[in-house]
Amino acid sequence: MANLMKAAVLVGPSKVQVQDLPIPQVKAGEIAIKVSACGVCGSDVHMWKAGQGWGEQNGEPFVMGHEF
């Protein structure tokens, strides 16, 4: 369980699920931070209503919460 994190995943229009997802590996030139809280912005509301994130998801879950 130590290699998992809680994430708010957009699964459809007006539907978000809290899921346990693998913690992403830190690549060269990146840093890892521990987020204890995040907010909601207008972009999140639009994506929540539409049921999809921006850009191509390539089959990956769309994790909400970029306002930390």
Sequence and secondary structure as in RCSB ss.txt:
>XXXX:A:sequence
MANLMKAAVLVGPSKVQVQDLPIPQVKAGEIAIKVSACGVCGSDVHMWKAGQGWGEQNGEPFVMGHEF
>XXXX:A:secstr
 TTEEEEEEEEETTEEEEEEEE     TT      S  B  HHHHHHHHHT  SS  TT  EE   B 
